[in-house]
Amino acid sequence: MEKAGWKKKQWLFLCFVTLAFLACRFRIASAVSHDGKASPPARLHKLSDDYVVMDNGLVQVTLSTPDGKVTRIQYDGIENLLENNKESNRGYWDIVWSGQEGDGLIDHLEGTRYKIIAADENQIEISFLSTWNSSRHSHGRPLNVDKRFIMLRGSSGFYTYAIFERLEGWPAMTLVQARVAFKLQHKLFNYMAISDTRQRFMPSVYDRINGKELDYKEAVLLTDPHNQTFKGEVDDKYQYSADIKDNRLHGWISYNEGVGFWVITPNNEFRVGGPLKQELSSHVGPTSLAMFFSGHYAGPPVSLSFQDGESWKKVLGPVFIYINKASNPDHLGSTLWEDAKQQMLNETQSWPYSFPLSADYAHADQRAVITGRLLVRDRYINKELMNASSAYVGLAKPGQVRSWQTESKDYQFWTQADAEGHFVIKDVREGTYNLYAWVPGILGDYRYGVLVNATPGSHIRLGDLVYHPPRRGPTLWEIGIPDRTSAEFYIPEPDPDYINRLYTKSQKFRQYGLWDRYTDLHPDGDLVYTIGKSNYQKDWFFAHVTRRRKDNVYVPTTWRIVFKLWRVRSGSYTLHIALAASSFAELQLRINDQSRLRPHFTTRLIGRDNAIARHGIHGLYSLYSVEVPSYLLVGGNNTIYLTQSRGGSPFSGLMYDYIRFEGPPQTN
């Protein structure tokens, strides 16, 4: 019996070892499958003269030839993740441009010939090329475009990028927008996610069609949605915009199929406008976008305007289209989202990619590293040098301070410094740059006075750099926080008849119609802010907008800042006004005399960023430092009148970032 018991134990032990070995083999096989080495090989199939299919056993992507449209994405038995509409309106690149033929022209960048760059078991890359015919000088866009699509073995998705090129001698043109768009099956995808806190079930495009258009066509009141829980809500694609620094991942989830469709932007070097430039992400359609550049929240200044004869080349992308699946219905959304976030981190850490085969794409050995430390010297805050904690530091084309906000033709490389101001800018393409920076909590912008020449494989150590922010005297009072947004100011509750329930607890500035709430709060007179008594979080409206009269005419408004000076010192005082946004506005400044015909200072007409209408909380940043002679001030109460003098529209206005009033310089 003991011997039989021993054999039984041996048998159980062997079974345990065998099961453990098989489990280990399974885990290893799964891990190997994830990185692609044991996955099915990539295959390129030619369906006909009109289509090719990239297939790696996980995803099958059908591309039309020679134009290069994505007509079908098959995954996990689903015949097509894309909408069953015109093939040209499913997955595509496009641009908006202007030139000799007119303005606002949309071009879908259809290829005229295609070429298989690679097609082995590990990688497929296909080029779809369209070129400008210089013999037809007045026809078509003067731009060559090489669209590329890549599929890797073991990768649950595909990549796309493009090379835009102009040659010397070509005619003038302006590029207004470039993007990749994917229109998904509305019957499958109804849950959208663009951040940890911004995700929800969404209305449909048909709900929008049956709704009521509001002050502009993108904003629609849902009056009779299929799902009545959306009734009375406002849908507007601009409510789902995001700063470029936060716009790395967004997409849609199909709860019926347990599938997620995600657009991942692994790096922002090819985007324009710096970290705070805002772009669209996903929105009702269901639609997902990879935006490369546009005038959103900036206006015409960021358009790419080319003169006659000007040459240019730029690589846009790659971006990654990731598709995943989850089987647990209880945590479907969070599982797919968290997996997509991890994939986004993987893609980001893999940048620059090693696999794009275009000679114009710069690989790791063709790039440089720039390091240094930024410090701040403001003796009115601290007699010692201060660390530029969490400063945004970037490289962009040489120019003036803040020129990077509207520079759009070249590449930009940004990072955020640590608590001590140390920064590392990795993977910089070869070129000559200015180094720019700004520091949260510190007024103004920094520009390093020496050009930075990045060469392949170099490590440039800049050492300690010192930023001297705008400062002429001691702070007498201030309103807000110099963070380049108006988020800290008073944001009203939305009109309950025009609401988006996603933003009832956070990011209230994304609600529709807040510009009209100013009139509701100040029906007869404008905002008055008293230094020492008022609180900017409660008493300073987030946007200086027009007031709506009873006849629905929008008129200019004048805000007052009341402050007391116990004694007026000789010399000049300084008023710093940092604007977070402006659109068809003019800010006029008067000191202690509202009736004065000629203002003491005016910005004249500024801004076309449209941030007020598009729920942006900031657009293009600007800074005005105004000298205030002491003879304009009095001992006792003083009033600064800030007039936004342009009326006629609810969207004419501006957003303040920060206001500081300084006394005359102190002598040591």
Stockholm file with secondary structure:
# STOCKHOLM 1.0

chainA/1-668         MEKAGWKKKQWLFLCFVTLAFLACRFRIASAVSHDGKASPPARLHKLSDDYVVMDNGLVQVTLSTPDGKVTRIQYDGIENLLENNKESNRGYWDIVWSGQEGDGLIDHLEGTRYKIIAADENQIEISFLSTWNSSRHSHGRPLNVDKRFIMLRGSSGFYTYAIFERLEGWPAMTLVQARVAFKLQHKLFNYMAISDTRQRFMPSVYDRINGKELDYKEAVLLTDPHNQTFKGEVDDKYQYSADIKDNRLHGWISYNEGVGFWVITPNNEFRVGGPLKQELSSHVGPTSLAMFFSGHYAGPPVSLSFQDGESWKKVLGPVFIYINKASNPDHLGSTLWEDAKQQMLNETQSWPYSFPLSADYAHADQRAVITGRLLVRDRYINKELMNASSAYVGLAKPGQVRSWQTESKDYQFWTQADAEGHFVIKDVREGTYNLYAWVPGILGDYRYGVLVNATPGSHIRLGDLVYHPPRRGPTLWEIGIPDRTSAEFYIPEPDPDYINRLYTKSQKFRQYGLWDRYTDLHPDGDLVYTIGKSNYQKDWFFAHVTRRRKDNVYVPTTWRIVFKLWRVRSGSYTLHIALAASSFAELQLRINDQSRLRPHFTTRLIGRDNAIARHGIHGLYSLYSVEVPSYLLVGGNNTIYLTQSRGGSPFSGLMYDYIRFEGPPQTN
#=GR chainA/1-668 SS CHHHHHHHHHHHHHHHHHHHHHHHHHHHHHHHHHHTTTSCCCEEEEEETTEEEEECSSEEEEEETTTCCEEEEEETTBSCSBCSSCGGGTEEEEEEEEETTEEEEEECCCCSEEEEEEESSSEEEEEEEECCCTTSTTSSCSCEEEEEEEEETTCSEEEEEEEEEECTTCCCEEEEEEEEEEEBCTTTCCEEESSSSSEEECCCHHHHHTSEECSSTTCEECSSCSSGGGTTBEECGGGGCEEGGGCSEEEEEETTTTEEEEEECCCCTTSSSCTTCEECCEETTTEEEEEEECCTTTCGGGSEEECTTCCEEEEEEEEEEEEEECCCGGGHHHHHHHHHHHHHHHHHHTCSCSCCCCTTSCCGGGEEEEEEEEEECCTTTCSSCEECTTCEEEEESSCSTTGGGTCCSSCCEEEECCTTSEEEEEEEESEEEEEEEECTTSCSCEECSSCEEECTTCEEEEEEEEECCSCSSCEEEEEECSSSSCTTSBCCCCCTTSBCGGGSSSCGGGSTTHHHHHHHHSSSSCCEEETTTCCHHHHSBSSBCCEECTTSCEECEEEEEEEEESSCCSSEEEEEEEEEEEEEECEEEEESCTTCSSCSEECCSEEECCTTTTTCSCCSCEEEEEEEEGGGCCSEEEEEEEEECCCSSTTCEEEEEEEEEECSCCCC
#=GC SS_cons         CHHHHHHHHHHHHHHHHHHHHHHHHHHHHHHHHHHTTTSCCCEEEEEETTEEEEECSSEEEEEETTTCCEEEEEETTBSCSBCSSCGGGTEEEEEEEEETTEEEEEECCCCSEEEEEEESSSEEEEEEEECCCTTSTTSSCSCEEEEEEEEETTCSEEEEEEEEEECTTCCCEEEEEEEEEEEBCTTTCCEEESSSSSEEECCCHHHHHTSEECSSTTCEECSSCSSGGGTTBEECGGGGCEEGGGCSEEEEEETTTTEEEEEECCCCTTSSSCTTCEECCEETTTEEEEEEECCTTTCGGGSEEECTTCCEEEEEEEEEEEEEECCCGGGHHHHHHHHHHHHHHHHHHTCSCSCCCCTTSCCGGGEEEEEEEEEECCTTTCSSCEECTTCEEEEESSCSTTGGGTCCSSCCEEEECCTTSEEEEEEEESEEEEEEEECTTSCSCEECSSCEEECTTCEEEEEEEEECCSCSSCEEEEEECSSSSCTTSBCCCCCTTSBCGGGSSSCGGGSTTHHHHHHHHSSSSCCEEETTTCCHHHHSBSSBCCEECTTSCEECEEEEEEEEESSCCSSEEEEEEEEEEEEEECEEEEESCTTCSSCSEECCSEEECCTTTTTCSCCSCEEEEEEEEGGGCCSEEEEEEEEECCCSSTTCEEEEEEEEEECSCCCC
//
